[in-house]
Amino acid sequence: MTESRHSEEMLGLEHSYQRLPNHLYSRLPPESVRRPQLLLLNETLAHALGWEVGRLRQHGAGWFSGNCLPADASPLALAYAGDQFGQFVPQLGDGRALMLGEVIDRRGVRQDVQLKGSGRTPYARRGDGRACLGPVLREYLLAEAMHALGVPTTRALAVVATGEPVFRERPMPGAILTRVAASHVRVGSIQYCAARQDWAGVRAWVGYTLRRHYPEQQEAASPTLALLQAVAERQAQLIARWLQVGFIHGVMNTDNMALSGQTIDYGPCAFMDRYDPATVFSSIDHWGRYAYGQQPAMAAWNLMRLAEALLPVLEEERAAEGRAGAAAVLAAFPERLQIHWLAGMRQKLGLQQPEEGDNRQIEALLQIMYDGRADYTLTFRLLAAPLQEGERGVAQWCSGFDNAEAAQQWLQGWLARIRREGGSDPQRIEAMNQVNPLYIPRNDRVEKALAAVLEEGNWQPYRQLYQVLQNPFQEQAGMQTYSAPPPPSWGDYQTFCGT
């Protein structure tokens, strides 16, 4: 295919990455595609970025396919390394993605704009640099669902069909996703430089990340230690939110951990239905390394790799204190994650005044949920029913457990705790319903919506599911089926990276 060209139109793009050492990225144009067609445009996000929807609809097929870029685009692919399922790979990088540039949104926040599936780059290895329509639509749906749930995440701006096939197990329709992120700096970005003993590169990434995400830490005695502390805190908050909504990332490699604290790189991710800490959906995670309950430990493991990569610069800044400072940050991480998790779980249970036994009460509920094969999302959502409907609500909540007697016994203890705390039931119910979603991207619903598009050309199920997921906490008339768990006939579910 030929290279892309530039239009006369501009998007107000900036290019702060290009002030970094030039060996940290490669500048190149996207490969053009045969028949670009704008399939989806996130108008809400476009407005938040300060862009006119009409202009995007007029030029989006060219801009977001790479065929005819905005005049101020200057595409580049970032270099990074990564530990993939525990095995270090010294060079990965954006093998099929190009950053068009950055935009300052309406809040004054700098955002990256990236094309995913835009063709080969120097980091593509043996890949074709392309993406299939199915995984692109899946990421669009899940990323925007996570945003609606209040989880820090990259966003999906647009989907463009390429009009040409992508060859995987079989020919599949090609597509390009336009992704918006707080940044694309990863743990693997630091590892890339450390593996080459490029300490100037490490310092460059440290300075860049502090300026962009943690400006208040730039004047710290040890900026590098301050960065490690800030990233660890953001990750503690993020993983706690994943756990609270039942999300499983599926491929928590170090190249998929953003230093900004956003969820990034949606591949084999999915939401848990029946509560089980060992839940794994990814077809390549044969040993459960990234299972739901393993995510805190894997985040800690990734942070340890970050600390190792930063260590020579840490020791340079703080001499003998560098190693001790990093060790202290890593040692504190499990407790920080637990604090954020417990605070969020108290909210889910409607507990407004912390008590010493709250953690035991929450863990007891999770054990009863596991034993009783209860649905994670509905268990918490329906917990307000006993406060709202009395005995009828008690029966409704307990019906979600195979071990209804144990569930009722726990519920009586929870009700006693609520009464001891006092407060208004209507206010507590409202607060609980604002943190316990009714609608999540149920795996069966997602797959049916994708199949309707890919096999029948029918977009209605996909668009309907997307709209429901934009308001996950509010009950929507006629949408009861979207809150229901998959039927028993659904069976085991597997997800795939889609690369």
C-alpha positions as CSV (number, residue, x, y, z in Angstrom):
1,M,0.0,0.0,0.0
2,T,1.1,3.6,-0.5
3,E,2.0,6.0,2.3
4,S,-0.6,8.5,3.6
5,R,-0.7,12.1,2.6
6,H,-1.7,15.3,4.6
7,S,-4.8,17.4,4.2
8,E,-4.9,21.2,4.7
9,E,-7.1,20.8,7.8
10,M,-5.6,21.0,11.2
11,L,-6.7,19.5,14.6
12,G,-4.6,21.6,16.9
13,L,-2.1,18.7,17.6
14,E,1.1,19.1,19.6
15,H,4.1,16.8,19.8
16,S,5.8,16.7,23.2
17,Y,7.2,13.2,22.7
18,Q,9.4,14.6,19.9
19,R,11.3,16.6,22.5
20,L,12.6,13.3,24.0
21,P,15.8,11.6,22.7
22,N,14.9,10.4,19.2
23,H,15.9,6.7,19.9
24,L,12.8,6.4,22.1
25,Y,10.5,6.5,19.1
26,S,10.3,6.2,15.3
27,R,8.6,8.7,13.1
28,L,6.9,7.3,10.1
29,P,3.5,7.6,8.2
30,P,0.7,5.1,8.4
31,E,0.2,2.7,5.5
32,S,-2.8,3.7,3.5
33,V,-5.9,1.5,3.2
34,R,-8.1,0.6,0.3
35,R,-11.6,1.9,1.2
36,P,-11.7,3.7,4.5
37,Q,-15.2,4.1,6.0
38,L,-16.0,5.8,9.3
39,L,-18.1,3.3,11.2
40,L,-18.2,4.8,14.7
41,L,-17.5,8.2,16.2
42,N,-17.7,9.0,19.9
43,E,-19.3,12.4,19.7
44,T,-19.2,12.9,23.5
45,L,-15.5,12.4,23.6
46,A,-14.9,14.5,20.5
47,H,-16.7,17.4,22.2
48,A,-14.6,16.9,25.4
49,L,-11.4,17.1,23.2
50,G,-12.7,20.4,21.8
51,W,-13.3,19.1,18.3
52,E,-16.3,19.8,16.1
53,V,-18.2,16.7,15.4
54,G,-19.2,17.9,11.9
55,R,-15.5,18.2,10.9
56,L,-14.7,14.8,12.2
57,R,-17.6,13.2,10.3
58,Q,-16.5,15.0,7.1
59,H,-12.8,14.1,7.4
60,G,-12.7,11.2,9.8
61,A,-12.4,8.4,7.3
62,G,-9.2,9.9,6.0
63,W,-7.8,11.2,9.3
64,F,-8.5,8.1,11.3
65,S,-7.4,5.6,8.6
66,G,-4.2,7.4,8.0
67,N,-5.0,7.9,4.3
68,C,-5.1,11.7,4.6
69,L,-3.8,13.0,7.9
70,P,-4.5,16.4,9.4
71,A,-1.9,18.9,8.4
72,D,-0.5,19.1,11.9
73,A,-0.2,15.3,12.5
74,S,3.4,14.0,12.9
75,P,3.0,10.2,13.5
76,L,5.3,8.3,15.6
77,A,5.6,4.8,17.2
78,L,7.0,4.5,20.7
79,A,9.7,2.0,21.7
80,Y,9.3,0.0,24.8
81,A,10.2,-3.4,26.3
82,G,8.1,-5.7,28.5
83,D,7.8,-8.7,30.7
84,Q,5.3,-10.9,28.9
85,F,3.9,-13.6,31.2
86,G,7.1,-13.2,33.2
87,Q,9.5,-13.4,30.3
88,F,11.5,-10.2,29.6
89,V,11.5,-9.0,25.9
90,P,14.0,-6.2,25.5
91,Q,12.2,-4.7,22.5
92,L,8.5,-4.6,21.8
93,G,7.1,-1.1,21.0
94,D,4.1,0.1,19.0
95,G,4.1,-2.6,16.4
96,R,0.8,-1.6,14.9
97,A,0.0,1.8,16.3
98,L,1.0,5.3,15.5
99,M,0.5,8.5,17.6
100,L,-0.9,11.3,15.5
101,G,-0.1,13.8,18.2
102,E,-1.5,15.3,21.4
103,V,-4.4,17.6,22.0
104,I,-5.2,19.9,25.0
105,D,-8.8,19.0,25.9
106,R,-11.4,21.4,27.3
107,R,-10.2,20.8,30.8
108,G,-6.7,21.8,29.9
109,V,-5.4,18.2,30.0
110,R,-3.0,16.9,27.4
111,Q,-4.3,13.7,25.6
112,D,-2.6,11.4,23.2
113,V,-4.4,10.5,20.0
114,Q,-3.3,7.2,18.5
115,L,-4.3,5.0,15.6
116,K,-4.3,1.3,16.4
117,G,-4.0,-1.1,13.5
118,S,-2.5,1.5,11.1
119,G,0.2,-0.7,9.6
120,R,3.7,-2.0,10.2
121,T,6.3,0.0,12.2
122,P,9.9,-0.8,13.0
123,Y,8.6,-2.7,16.1
124,A,6.2,-4.9,14.3
125,R,8.6,-7.9,14.2
126,R,6.7,-10.4,12.0
127,G,3.3,-8.8,12.4
128,D,1.3,-7.1,9.6
129,G,0.5,-4.1,11.8
130,R,-3.2,-4.4,11.2
131,A,-6.3,-5.0,13.4
132,C,-9.5,-6.9,12.9
133,L,-12.9,-5.3,13.1
134,G,-14.1,-7.6,15.9
135,P,-11.4,-6.8,18.5
136,V,-11.5,-3.1,17.6
137,L,-15.3,-3.0,18.2
138,R,-14.7,-4.9,21.4
139,E,-12.2,-2.4,22.7
140,Y,-14.4,0.5,21.7
141,L,-17.3,-1.0,23.7
142,L,-15.3,-2.1,26.8
143,A,-13.2,1.1,27.1
144,E,-16.2,3.3,27.0
145,A,-18.1,1.0,29.5
146,M,-15.1,1.3,31.9
147,H,-15.2,5.1,31.6
148,A,-18.9,5.1,32.4
149,L,-18.2,3.0,35.4
150,G,-15.8,5.6,36.6
151,V,-12.6,3.5,36.1
152,P,-9.5,5.4,34.8
153,T,-9.1,4.2,31.2
154,T,-8.0,5.0,27.8
155,R,-11.0,6.1,25.6
156,A,-12.2,5.1,22.2
157,L,-12.8,8.0,19.7
158,A,-13.5,6.3,16.4
159,V,-13.6,3.1,14.4
160,V,-12.7,3.1,10.7
161,A,-13.1,0.1,8.4
162,T,-10.2,-0.4,6.1
163,G,-12.0,-2.1,3.2
164,E,-9.4,-4.8,3.1
165,P,-9.0,-8.2,4.8
166,V,-6.7,-9.1,7.7
167,F,-5.4,-12.6,7.6
168,R,-5.4,-14.5,10.9
169,E,-6.8,-18.0,11.3
170,R,-9.0,-16.9,8.4
171,P,-9.6,-13.7,6.5
172,M,-11.3,-11.1,8.6
173,P,-12.4,-7.5,7.9
174,G,-9.8,-4.9,8.9
175,A,-10.3,-1.8,11.0
176,I,-8.4,0.9,12.8
177,L,-9.3,2.2,16.3
178,T,-8.5,5.8,17.3
179,R,-7.6,5.7,20.9
180,V,-7.2,8.6,23.3
181,A,-5.0,8.3,26.4
182,A,-3.6,10.4,29.2
183,S,-0.3,9.2,27.8
184,H,1.3,6.0,26.4
185,V,4.3,5.9,28.8
186,R,4.5,2.4,30.3
187,V,6.6,0.5,32.8
188,G,8.1,-1.1,29.6
189,S,9.2,2.4,28.5
190,I,11.6,2.6,31.4
191,Q,12.6,-1.0,31.0
192,Y,13.6,-0.4,27.4
193,C,16.2,2.1,28.4
194,A,17.4,0.2,31.5
195,A,18.0,-2.9,29.4
196,R,20.4,-0.9,27.3
197,Q,21.9,0.9,30.3
198,D,20.6,4.1,28.8
199,W,20.3,6.0,32.0
200,A,19.9,9.3,30.2
201,G,16.9,7.8,28.5
202,V,15.5,6.7,31.9
203,R,16.0,10.2,33.2
204,A,14.2,11.6,30.2
205,W,11.2,9.4,30.8
206,V,11.2,10.2,34.5
207,G,11.2,13.9,33.8
208,Y,8.6,13.7,31.0
209,T,6.2,11.6,33.2
210,L,6.5,13.9,36.2
211,R,5.9,17.0,34.1
212,R,2.9,15.4,32.4
213,H,1.2,13.5,35.3
214,Y,2.8,14.4,38.6
215,P,4.0,18.0,38.3
216,E,3.8,18.5,42.1
217,Q,6.6,15.9,42.5
218,Q,9.1,17.6,40.2
219,E,10.9,19.4,43.0
220,A,11.2,16.3,45.2
221,A,14.6,15.5,46.7
222,S,14.6,12.4,44.6
223,P,12.3,12.9,41.6
224,T,12.7,9.3,40.5
225,L,11.6,8.0,43.9
226,A,8.7,10.4,43.8
227,L,7.7,9.0,40.5
228,L,7.8,5.4,41.8
229,Q,5.7,6.4,44.8
230,A,3.2,8.3,42.6
231,V,2.8,5.4,40.1
232,A,2.4,2.9,42.9
233,E,-0.4,4.9,44.4
234,R,-2.2,5.3,41.1
235,Q,-1.9,1.6,40.5
236,A,-3.2,0.8,44.0
237,Q,-6.3,3.0,43.2
238,L,-6.7,1.4,39.7
239,I,-6.5,-2.2,40.7
240,A,-8.9,-1.6,43.6
241,R,-11.4,-0.3,41.1
242,W,-10.9,-3.3,38.8
243,L,-11.7,-5.6,41.7
244,Q,-14.7,-3.6,42.8
245,V,-16.4,-3.9,39.4
246,G,-15.3,-7.4,38.7
247,F,-12.9,-6.6,35.8
248,I,-10.2,-8.9,34.6
249,H,-7.5,-7.3,32.4
250,G,-6.2,-10.6,31.3
251,V,-2.7,-9.6,30.1
252,M,-1.0,-7.5,32.9
253,N,2.4,-7.5,31.2
254,T,4.7,-4.6,32.1
255,D,4.2,-3.1,28.7
256,N,0.5,-2.9,29.5
257,M,0.9,-0.9,32.7
258,A,0.6,2.8,32.0
259,L,2.5,5.2,34.4
260,S,-0.5,7.5,34.2
261,G,-2.6,5.0,36.1
262,Q,-5.1,4.3,33.3
263,T,-6.4,1.0,32.1
264,I,-4.7,0.4,28.8
265,D,-4.4,-2.2,26.1
266,Y,-7.8,-4.0,26.0
267,G,-7.1,-7.4,24.7
268,P,-8.5,-10.6,26.4
269,C,-10.2,-8.6,29.2
270,A,-13.7,-9.4,30.4
271,F,-16.0,-8.9,33.4
272,M,-16.6,-11.7,35.9
273,D,-20.1,-13.1,36.2
274,R,-20.1,-15.7,39.0
275,Y,-17.8,-14.7,41.7
276,D,-14.6,-16.8,41.7
277,P,-11.1,-15.3,42.4
278,A,-9.6,-17.9,40.1
279,T,-11.6,-16.6,37.1
280,V,-9.5,-16.5,33.9
281,F,-10.9,-15.8,30.4
282,S,-7.8,-15.3,28.3
283,S,-7.1,-18.2,26.0
284,I,-3.3,-17.8,26.5
285,D,-3.3,-17.5,30.3
286,H,-3.0,-21.3,30.9
287,W,-1.8,-21.1,34.5
288,G,-4.0,-18.3,35.7
289,R,-1.2,-15.8,36.2
290,Y,-3.6,-12.9,35.5
291,A,-6.7,-14.3,37.2
292,Y,-9.1,-11.9,38.9
293,G,-7.7,-12.6,42.4
294,Q,-4.1,-12.5,41.2
295,Q,-4.3,-8.9,39.9
296,P,-3.0,-7.2,43.1
297,A,0.0,-9.5,43.2
298,M,0.7,-9.0,39.5
299,A,0.5,-5.2,39.9
300,A,3.1,-5.5,42.7
301,W,5.3,-7.7,40.5
302,N,5.1,-5.1,37.7
303,L,6.0,-2.3,40.2
304,M,9.0,-4.3,41.3
305,R,10.2,-4.5,37.7
306,L,9.8,-0.7,37.4
307,A,11.8,-0.2,40.6
308,E,14.6,-2.4,39.3
309,A,14.7,-0.4,36.1
310,L,14.9,2.9,38.0
311,L,17.3,1.7,40.6
312,P,20.6,3.0,39.2
313,V,19.1,6.5,38.8
314,L,17.5,6.2,42.2
315,E,20.9,5.4,43.8
316,E,22.5,8.2,41.9
317,E,19.9,10.7,43.4
318,R,19.8,9.3,46.9
319,A,23.0,7.3,47.2
320,A,22.5,4.4,49.6
321,E,18.9,5.5,50.3
322,G,17.8,4.7,46.8
323,R,17.4,1.0,47.3
324,A,15.8,1.4,50.7
325,G,13.4,4.0,49.4
326,A,12.3,1.8,46.5
327,A,11.9,-1.2,48.9
328,A,9.7,0.9,51.2
329,V,7.4,1.9,48.3
330,L,7.1,-1.7,47.2
331,A,6.5,-2.9,50.8
332,A,3.7,-0.4,51.3
333,F,1.9,-1.2,48.0
334,P,-0.3,-4.1,49.2
335,E,-1.5,-2.1,52.2
336,R,-2.3,1.0,50.0
337,L,-4.2,-1.2,47.6
338,Q,-6.1,-2.8,50.5
339,I,-7.0,0.6,51.9
340,H,-8.5,1.7,48.5
341,W,-10.2,-1.6,48.0
342,L,-11.7,-1.6,51.5
343,A,-13.0,2.0,51.1
344,G,-14.7,1.1,47.9
345,M,-16.2,-2.1,49.3
346,R,-17.6,-0.2,52.3
347,Q,-19.4,2.1,49.8
348,K,-20.7,-0.9,47.9
349,L,-22.1,-2.3,51.2
350,G,-23.6,1.1,52.2
351,L,-21.3,1.4,55.2
352,Q,-20.7,5.1,56.0
353,Q,-18.8,4.8,59.3
354,P,-15.8,2.5,59.3
355,E,-15.6,-0.2,61.9
356,E,-12.8,-2.6,62.8
357,G,-14.6,-5.7,61.7
358,D,-15.6,-4.4,58.2
359,N,-12.9,-6.3,56.4
360,R,-14.0,-9.6,58.0
361,Q,-17.6,-8.9,57.1
362,I,-16.7,-8.2,53.5
363,E,-14.5,-11.3,53.2
364,A,-17.3,-13.4,54.7
365,L,-19.7,-12.2,52.0
366,L,-17.2,-13.0,49.3
367,Q,-16.7,-16.5,50.7
368,I,-20.5,-17.0,50.7
369,M,-20.7,-15.7,47.2
370,Y,-18.0,-18.1,46.1
371,D,-19.7,-21.1,47.8
372,G,-23.1,-20.1,46.6
373,R,-22.1,-19.5,43.0
374,A,-23.5,-16.0,43.2
375,D,-23.2,-13.3,40.5
376,Y,-20.7,-10.7,41.5
377,T,-22.5,-7.6,40.0
378,L,-26.1,-8.5,41.0
379,T,-25.1,-9.5,44.5
380,F,-24.0,-6.0,45.3
381,R,-26.6,-4.2,43.2
382,L,-29.5,-6.1,44.9
383,L,-28.1,-5.6,48.4
384,A,-30.2,-2.5,48.7
385,A,-33.4,-4.4,48.1
386,P,-33.9,-5.5,51.8
387,L,-33.7,-1.9,52.8
388,Q,-36.2,-0.9,50.1
389,E,-38.7,-3.8,50.1
390,G,-38.3,-5.5,53.5
391,E,-38.9,-9.3,53.5
392,R,-39.6,-9.4,49.8
393,G,-36.2,-7.8,49.2
394,V,-34.5,-10.3,51.6
395,A,-35.9,-13.1,49.5
396,Q,-34.9,-11.5,46.3
397,W,-31.3,-11.1,47.4
398,C,-31.0,-14.5,48.9
399,S,-32.4,-16.2,45.8
400,G,-29.1,-15.3,44.0
401,F,-27.2,-17.9,46.1
402,D,-27.1,-21.6,46.0
403,N,-26.6,-21.5,49.8
404,A,-29.5,-19.2,50.6
405,E,-29.4,-20.0,54.3
406,A,-25.8,-18.9,54.7
407,A,-26.6,-15.8,52.7
408,Q,-29.5,-14.9,54.9
409,Q,-27.4,-15.3,58.0
410,W,-24.8,-12.9,56.6
411,L,-27.5,-10.5,55.6
412,Q,-28.9,-10.4,59.2
413,G,-25.5,-9.4,60.5
414,W,-25.2,-6.7,57.8
415,L,-28.7,-5.3,58.6
416,A,-27.7,-5.2,62.3
417,R,-24.5,-3.3,61.3
418,I,-26.6,-0.8,59.2
419,R,-29.1,-0.2,62.1
420,R,-26.2,0.3,64.5
421,E,-24.8,2.9,62.2
422,G,-28.1,4.7,61.7
423,G,-28.9,7.1,58.9
424,S,-31.5,7.4,56.3
425,D,-32.4,4.3,54.3
426,P,-33.4,6.2,51.1
427,Q,-30.1,8.1,51.2
428,R,-28.1,4.9,51.7
429,I,-30.0,3.1,48.9
430,E,-29.3,6.0,46.5
431,A,-25.6,6.0,47.5
432,M,-25.3,2.2,47.0
433,N,-26.9,2.4,43.6
434,Q,-24.4,5.0,42.6
435,V,-21.5,2.7,43.1
436,N,-23.0,-0.7,42.4
437,P,-23.7,-1.0,38.6
438,L,-26.8,-2.8,37.3
439,Y,-25.3,-3.1,33.8
440,I,-21.8,-4.3,32.9
441,P,-20.5,-5.7,29.5
442,R,-21.9,-9.2,30.0
443,N,-19.8,-11.6,28.0
444,D,-22.7,-13.2,26.2
445,R,-24.2,-9.9,25.3
446,V,-20.8,-8.6,24.0
447,E,-20.3,-11.7,21.8
448,K,-23.8,-11.6,20.5
449,A,-23.5,-8.0,19.6
450,L,-20.2,-8.5,17.8
451,A,-21.6,-11.6,15.9
452,A,-24.6,-9.6,14.7
453,V,-22.2,-7.0,13.1
454,L,-19.6,-9.4,11.8
455,E,-21.9,-12.2,10.5
456,E,-25.1,-10.3,9.6
457,G,-24.1,-6.7,9.2
458,N,-26.7,-5.8,11.9
459,W,-25.5,-3.0,14.1
460,Q,-28.6,-2.6,16.2
461,P,-27.6,-5.0,19.1
462,Y,-24.2,-3.4,19.3
463,R,-25.5,0.1,19.4
464,Q,-28.2,-0.9,21.9
465,L,-25.7,-2.5,24.2
466,Y,-23.4,0.5,23.9
467,Q,-26.2,2.9,24.9
468,V,-27.2,0.8,27.9
469,L,-23.6,0.6,29.1
470,Q,-23.3,4.4,29.0
471,N,-25.6,4.6,32.1
472,P,-24.6,1.6,34.1
473,F,-26.0,2.7,37.5
474,Q,-29.5,3.8,36.5
475,E,-32.2,1.2,35.8
476,Q,-33.4,1.6,32.3
477,A,-36.9,0.6,31.3
478,G,-37.2,-2.5,29.1
479,M,-33.5,-3.4,29.5
480,Q,-33.8,-6.1,32.1
481,T,-32.1,-8.7,29.9
482,Y,-28.9,-6.6,29.9
483,S,-28.5,-7.0,33.6
484,A,-29.1,-10.8,33.6
485,P,-26.1,-13.2,33.9
486,P,-25.5,-15.5,31.0
487,P,-27.7,-18.6,30.9
488,P,-26.3,-22.0,32.1
489,S,-26.1,-23.0,28.4
490,W,-23.5,-20.3,27.8
491,G,-20.8,-22.5,29.2
492,D,-17.1,-21.6,29.6
493,Y,-16.0,-18.4,27.9
494,Q,-12.6,-17.6,26.4
495,T,-11.2,-14.3,25.2
496,F,-8.4,-13.6,22.8
497,C,-5.8,-10.9,22.4
498,G,-7.0,-10.0,18.9
499,T,-3.4,-9.1,17.7
